[in-house]
């Protein structure tokens, strides 16, 4: 019998398993796909061309997780982009951002904005530092348990309050703005020029089916500021070998620590029994408890605890019988918002793109290339998608990782990741993404081609992943790369449901460790890290309590 079964071998499941095994527990990971890694995988999508299939860039992976799992020793190598971002602009101009470059680029459009940029970055980083410190902590939880647990939660809340109280009044006001306002309103206050607002505002709609003027989108902007690469805050990078190099390093760490990993092991249901709770010899309560899982093959595997790395909707709507769930909880899981408006493509290229605004190959091609020249462009893209199903002038971020990593494509050839928005997560009027994805893929390539003529002609192969494909392949419900919207009602102690923000669920011995828990989406490892601490502590208490 295992101590812990983990459903799903994505990066958070692997992280959780590595920490639990390090605590001396016997752990089994069950992954339904042939390859471990969830959405952080590298695969050949066209003969001779490999790429990060779904998740595609590195920044949010937590440095403590990297160190604790010794990922560099297990082969992980991350290189920095030579230019952080590159925005082709209408009229033949462009905008680039990179350390030591951004301010002078901003000054080309507004001296006032160039002066304000340093203060903006300082104030945003002040908030980011406070929130970043909470990423690896279990959120305070609203509970209905006994006095000991209540005291524990009160102390956790007091520590959080102490951190926030240490902020000065300006920072507290900024914190309120960032959690409640739109990114557009926040940025319009700071800047007057279009390119810098487009660059910063893009982060607010990544994985967020919303306009940059949607209230709450400022937090999504903040969420993307938490990261760092090789100890340098705010940078983005590339894992040599693609995102699969991260999860392969994690899997190597797990195996070294004794974790058993099974692929092509699809879980059909969580095995749940009713376990009585005793007080003074009398049964005073009966709570459902997880005892293990049943695979699609019918095999039963038992464990002292079950941990899910799946989207909360997948877990509670497909694997856990509704009869075992409190009614209010299951109804709120039904209303849990998923759908990021994401359309993902990987393309094989015969040559590097040449942008009209900067035709010669250079460091700008190592950047995140953002085709979304203004906040207004992004807002129109969102409105268009809501009305028609997809943006007729879509938002595209293109990365060409082969400019930094020659292992991904044949000599002289290249691969590009296209992260495209906005599209309806579920098409209206009964239409299916299976019938329209190639049409939309043509539009995405044509959009890049407007800024880089001959790009379309250079595409020799492509992989197209609609929101429906992302759900089928990776369990990303409605294509939601974050495992649930990063809205105020689905953050921190309320992720995924208030009262169960501590990685525990209403089912005894059933836990969650995926991006549908605090601190949310992105390849961070933080939910897996945090959940492991809770599971290990609970199992220790049961064994010795």
VENNORCOR-V337083 format. One record per pair of residues at least 12 apart in sequence whose C-alpha atoms are under 7 Angstrom apart, sorted by the first residue. I is the first residue (numbers start at 1). GAP is how many residues later the second one is. Records with the same first field share a line. If there is no record, write none. Layout:
I->GAP + GAP
//
This chain:
1->301 + 302
2->24 + 25 + 26 + 300 + 301 + 302
3->22 + 23 + 24 + 300 + 301 + 302
4->22 + 23 + 24 + 299 + 300 + 301 + 302
5->22 + 23 + 24 + 298 + 300 + 301 + 302
6->22 + 23 + 24 + 300 + 301 + 302
7->22 + 23 + 24 + 300 + 301 + 302
8->21 + 22 + 23 + 300 + 301 + 302
9->20 + 21 + 22 + 27 + 28 + 29
10->26 + 27 + 28 + 29
11->26 + 27 + 29 + 236 + 514
12->297 + 501 + 502 + 513 + 515 + 516
13->296 + 500 + 515
14->236 + 237 + 240
15->235 + 510 + 513 + 514
16->512 + 513 + 515 + 516
17->237 + 242
18->235 + 236 + 239
19->510 + 513
20->512 + 516
21->236 + 237 + 238
22->235
26->233
27->232 + 233
28->231 + 232 + 233
29->231 + 232 + 233
30->231 + 232 + 233 + 235
31->231 + 232 + 233 + 234 + 235
32->231 + 232 + 233 + 234
33->230 + 231
34->229 + 230
35->228
36->227
37->207 + 210
38->436
39->15 + 16 + 435
40->12 + 14 + 15 + 203 + 204 + 207
41->12 + 202 + 203
42->200 + 201 + 202
45->418
46->302 + 415
48->361 + 362
49->299 + 359 + 360 + 361 + 366
50->358 + 359
51->191 + 357 + 364
52->190 + 191 + 192
53->293
54->290
55->188
56->187
57->180 + 181
58->178 + 179 + 180 + 181
59->168 + 169 + 170 + 176 + 177 + 178
60->166 + 167 + 168 + 462 + 463 + 464
61->462 + 463 + 464
62->462 + 463 + 464
65->460
69->181 + 184
71->178 + 179
74->175 + 178 + 179
75->174
76->163 + 169 + 170 + 173
77->162 + 163
78->159 + 160 + 161 + 162
79->158 + 159 + 160
80->149 + 156 + 157 + 158
81->155 + 156 + 285 + 286
82->281 + 284 + 285
83->14 + 15 + 280 + 281 + 283 + 284
84->13 + 14 + 151 + 152 + 283 + 284
85->12 + 282 + 283 + 284
86->278 + 281 + 282 + 283 + 284
87->282 + 283 + 284 + 286
88->269 + 283 + 363
89->284
92->264 + 265
93->264
94->263
95->100
106->90
109->84
110->83
113->78 + 79
127->44 + 48
128->94 + 97 + 98
132->94
135->384 + 391
136->390 + 394
137->393
138->364 + 392
139->353 + 354 + 362 + 363
140->13 + 16 + 17 + 353
141->12 + 352 + 358 + 359 + 360 + 361
142->356 + 357
143->356
178->40 + 41
179->37 + 39 + 40
180->35 + 36
181->34 + 35 + 36 + 37
182->30 + 31 + 32 + 33 + 34 + 35 + 36
183->18 + 21 + 29 + 30 + 34 + 35 + 38
184->17 + 28 + 29 + 191
185->28
186->32
194->180
195->178 + 179
197->177 + 178
198->174 + 175 + 176 + 177
201->20 + 174
203->17 + 18 + 21
204->13 + 14 + 16 + 17
207->133 + 134 + 135 + 273 + 274 + 275
208->132 + 133 + 277
209->130 + 131 + 132 + 213
210->172
211->167 + 168 + 171
212->163 + 166 + 167
216->271 + 272
220->266
238->163
240->165
241->166 + 167
265->30
266->29 + 30
267->26 + 27 + 28 + 29
268->26 + 27 + 28 + 51
269->24 + 25 + 26 + 50 + 51
270->20 + 22 + 23 + 24 + 49 + 50
271->19 + 20 + 21 + 22 + 23
272->16 + 17 + 18 + 19
273->15 + 16 + 17 + 18
274->12 + 13 + 14 + 15
275->12 + 13 + 14
287->221
288->36 + 219 + 220
289->218 + 219 + 220
290->15 + 16 + 217 + 218 + 219 + 220
291->12 + 13 + 14
292->14
304->205
305->204 + 205
306->203 + 204 + 205
307->203 + 204 + 205 + 206
308->203 + 204 + 205 + 206
309->203 + 204 + 205
310->204
311->172 + 203 + 205
312->204
313->20
325->181
337->147 + 148
338->139 + 140 + 142 + 145 + 146 + 147
339->86 + 138 + 139 + 140 + 141
340->85 + 139 + 140 + 141
341->80 + 81 + 82 + 83 + 84
342->78 + 79 + 80 + 81 + 125 + 137
343->76 + 77 + 78 + 80 + 122 + 123 + 124
344->74 + 75 + 76 + 120 + 121 + 122
345->72 + 73 + 74 + 117 + 118 + 119 + 120
346->70 + 71 + 72 + 116 + 117 + 118
347->68 + 69 + 70 + 112 + 114 + 115 + 116
348->66 + 67 + 68 + 111 + 112 + 113 + 114
349->64 + 65 + 66 + 109 + 110 + 111
350->63 + 64 + 108 + 109 + 110
351->62 + 63 + 107
352->62
353->99 + 102
354->98 + 99
355->96 + 97 + 98
356->95 + 96
365->35
366->34 + 35 + 37 + 38
367->32
368->29 + 30 + 31
369->28 + 29 + 30
370->26 + 27 + 28
371->24 + 25 + 26
372->23 + 24
378->17
381->12 + 13 + 14 + 41
382->40
385->37 + 38 + 39
386->38
389->34 + 35 + 38 + 39
390->32 + 33 + 34
391->31 + 32
394->26 + 27 + 28 + 50
395->25 + 26 + 27
396->22 + 23 + 24 + 25
397->21 + 22 + 23
398->18 + 19 + 20 + 21
399->17 + 18 + 19
400->15 + 16 + 17
401->14 + 15
402->12 + 13
425->42 + 53 + 54
426->52
433->33 + 35
437->29
441->23
467->12
481->40
482->33 + 38 + 39 + 40
483->32 + 33 + 38
484->32
491->27
492->26 + 27
495->21 + 22 + 23
496->20 + 21
501->16
503->14 + 28
512->19
513->14 + 15 + 18
514->13 + 14
515->12
//
